[in-house]
Amino acid sequence: MSYDLAVWEGERPADDAAAGEVYDKLYAAYAEGEEQPPTPRIRAYVRALLERWIDMPDDEDDVSPWSAGPLMDEASGPFVYFTMRYSICEEVSAEAARMAAEHGLVCYDPQWERLRPTAEERAACH
């Protein structure tokens, strides 16, 4: 079982429902559509994730949080959709969402159909 997050470039949607609509369009265009090279901002974000956690193909000790890899292969254009191990998803997803915000990107949790970091997560960071 895995846990998924989507991160993209653009304005933060007004609410979770609007984010879900944007996510659906971006997923169809970039995750299911023709693969494109990641934009510089998405590439920088994925590199930041890989500085924090080892990439799955390089993981000889079975400690990578990712369920698929190489992680950069999950990025297309202004969008990256990635999966992580469910057993450590709470910690990893919170940090990945915080890192997305630091990079000026939008993070969406398709399981819970909500923007991340949540207001509670943002308050905990300050």
Contacts in CASP RR format, 6 or more apart in sequence:
PFRMAT RR
TARGET T0000
AUTHOR 0000-0000-0000
METHOD contacts of the structure
MODEL  1
MSYDLAVWEGERPADDAAAGEVYDKLYAAYAEGEEQPPTPRIRAYVRALL
ERWIDMPDDEDDVSPWSAGPLMDEASGPFVYFTMRYSICEEVSAEAARMA
AEHGLVCYDPQWERLRPTAEERAACH
1 86 0 8 1.000
2 67 0 8 1.000
2 83 0 8 1.000
2 84 0 8 1.000
2 85 0 8 1.000
2 86 0 8 1.000
2 89 0 8 1.000
3 83 0 8 1.000
3 84 0 8 1.000
3 85 0 8 1.000
3 86 0 8 1.000
3 89 0 8 1.000
3 93 0 8 1.000
3 111 0 8 1.000
4 81 0 8 1.000
4 82 0 8 1.000
4 83 0 8 1.000
4 84 0 8 1.000
4 109 0 8 1.000
4 110 0 8 1.000
4 111 0 8 1.000
5 81 0 8 1.000
5 82 0 8 1.000
5 84 0 8 1.000
5 93 0 8 1.000
5 96 0 8 1.000
5 97 0 8 1.000
5 107 0 8 1.000
5 108 0 8 1.000
5 109 0 8 1.000
5 110 0 8 1.000
5 116 0 8 1.000
6 23 0 8 1.000
6 26 0 8 1.000
6 27 0 8 1.000
6 79 0 8 1.000
6 80 0 8 1.000
6 81 0 8 1.000
6 107 0 8 1.000
6 108 0 8 1.000
6 109 0 8 1.000
6 110 0 8 1.000
7 42 0 8 1.000
7 45 0 8 1.000
7 79 0 8 1.000
7 80 0 8 1.000
7 81 0 8 1.000
7 82 0 8 1.000
7 96 0 8 1.000
7 100 0 8 1.000
7 105 0 8 1.000
7 106 0 8 1.000
7 107 0 8 1.000
7 108 0 8 1.000
8 22 0 8 1.000
8 23 0 8 1.000
8 26 0 8 1.000
8 42 0 8 1.000
8 78 0 8 1.000
8 79 0 8 1.000
8 80 0 8 1.000
8 105 0 8 1.000
8 106 0 8 1.000
8 108 0 8 1.000
9 39 0 8 1.000
9 41 0 8 1.000
9 42 0 8 1.000
9 78 0 8 1.000
9 79 0 8 1.000
9 105 0 8 1.000
9 106 0 8 1.000
10 78 0 8 1.000
10 105 0 8 1.000
10 106 0 8 1.000
11 106 0 8 1.000
12 19 0 8 1.000
12 106 0 8 1.000
12 115 0 8 1.000
13 19 0 8 1.000
13 20 0 8 1.000
13 21 0 8 1.000
13 22 0 8 1.000
13 106 0 8 1.000
13 115 0 8 1.000
15 115 0 8 1.000
16 113 0 8 1.000
16 114 0 8 1.000
16 115 0 8 1.000
19 106 0 8 1.000
19 108 0 8 1.000
19 114 0 8 1.000
19 115 0 8 1.000
20 108 0 8 1.000
20 110 0 8 1.000
20 113 0 8 1.000
22 106 0 8 1.000
22 108 0 8 1.000
23 108 0 8 1.000
23 110 0 8 1.000
26 78 0 8 1.000
26 79 0 8 1.000
27 79 0 8 1.000
27 81 0 8 1.000
29 79 0 8 1.000
30 36 0 8 1.000
30 76 0 8 1.000
30 77 0 8 1.000
30 78 0 8 1.000
30 79 0 8 1.000
30 81 0 8 1.000
31 76 0 8 1.000
31 79 0 8 1.000
31 81 0 8 1.000
33 76 0 8 1.000
35 76 0 8 1.000
36 76 0 8 1.000
36 77 0 8 1.000
37 76 0 8 1.000
37 77 0 8 1.000
38 46 0 8 1.000
38 72 0 8 1.000
38 75 0 8 1.000
38 76 0 8 1.000
38 77 0 8 1.000
38 80 0 8 1.000
39 77 0 8 1.000
39 78 0 8 1.000
41 78 0 8 1.000
41 103 0 8 1.000
41 104 0 8 1.000
41 105 0 8 1.000
42 75 0 8 1.000
42 77 0 8 1.000
42 78 0 8 1.000
42 79 0 8 1.000
42 80 0 8 1.000
42 105 0 8 1.000
43 72 0 8 1.000
43 75 0 8 1.000
44 103 0 8 1.000
45 80 0 8 1.000
45 99 0 8 1.000
45 100 0 8 1.000
45 103 0 8 1.000
45 105 0 8 1.000
46 71 0 8 1.000
46 72 0 8 1.000
46 74 0 8 1.000
46 75 0 8 1.000
46 80 0 8 1.000
48 99 0 8 1.000
48 103 0 8 1.000
49 71 0 8 1.000
49 96 0 8 1.000
49 99 0 8 1.000
50 71 0 8 1.000
50 72 0 8 1.000
52 95 0 8 1.000
52 99 0 8 1.000
53 64 0 8 1.000
53 65 0 8 1.000
53 66 0 8 1.000
53 92 0 8 1.000
54 63 0 8 1.000
54 64 0 8 1.000
55 64 0 8 1.000
55 66 0 8 1.000
55 69 0 8 1.000
55 70 0 8 1.000
55 71 0 8 1.000
56 64 0 8 1.000
56 66 0 8 1.000
56 67 0 8 1.000
56 68 0 8 1.000
56 69 0 8 1.000
56 70 0 8 1.000
56 71 0 8 1.000
57 69 0 8 1.000
57 70 0 8 1.000
58 64 0 8 1.000
65 84 0 8 1.000
65 85 0 8 1.000
65 88 0 8 1.000
65 89 0 8 1.000
65 92 0 8 1.000
66 82 0 8 1.000
66 83 0 8 1.000
66 84 0 8 1.000
66 85 0 8 1.000
67 83 0 8 1.000
67 84 0 8 1.000
67 85 0 8 1.000
68 74 0 8 1.000
68 82 0 8 1.000
68 83 0 8 1.000
71 82 0 8 1.000
74 80 0 8 1.000
74 81 0 8 1.000
74 82 0 8 1.000
74 83 0 8 1.000
84 92 0 8 1.000
84 93 0 8 1.000
84 96 0 8 1.000
85 92 0 8 1.000
93 109 0 8 1.000
93 116 0 8 1.000
94 116 0 8 1.000
94 117 0 8 1.000
94 121 0 8 1.000
96 107 0 8 1.000
97 107 0 8 1.000
97 109 0 8 1.000
97 116 0 8 1.000
97 117 0 8 1.000
97 121 0 8 1.000
98 117 0 8 1.000
98 121 0 8 1.000
98 125 0 8 1.000
100 106 0 8 1.000
100 107 0 8 1.000
100 116 0 8 1.000
101 107 0 8 1.000
101 117 0 8 1.000
101 122 0 8 1.000
106 115 0 8 1.000
107 115 0 8 1.000
107 116 0 8 1.000
107 117 0 8 1.000
108 114 0 8 1.000
108 115 0 8 1.000
108 116 0 8 1.000
109 115 0 8 1.000
109 116 0 8 1.000
117 125 0 8 1.000
END
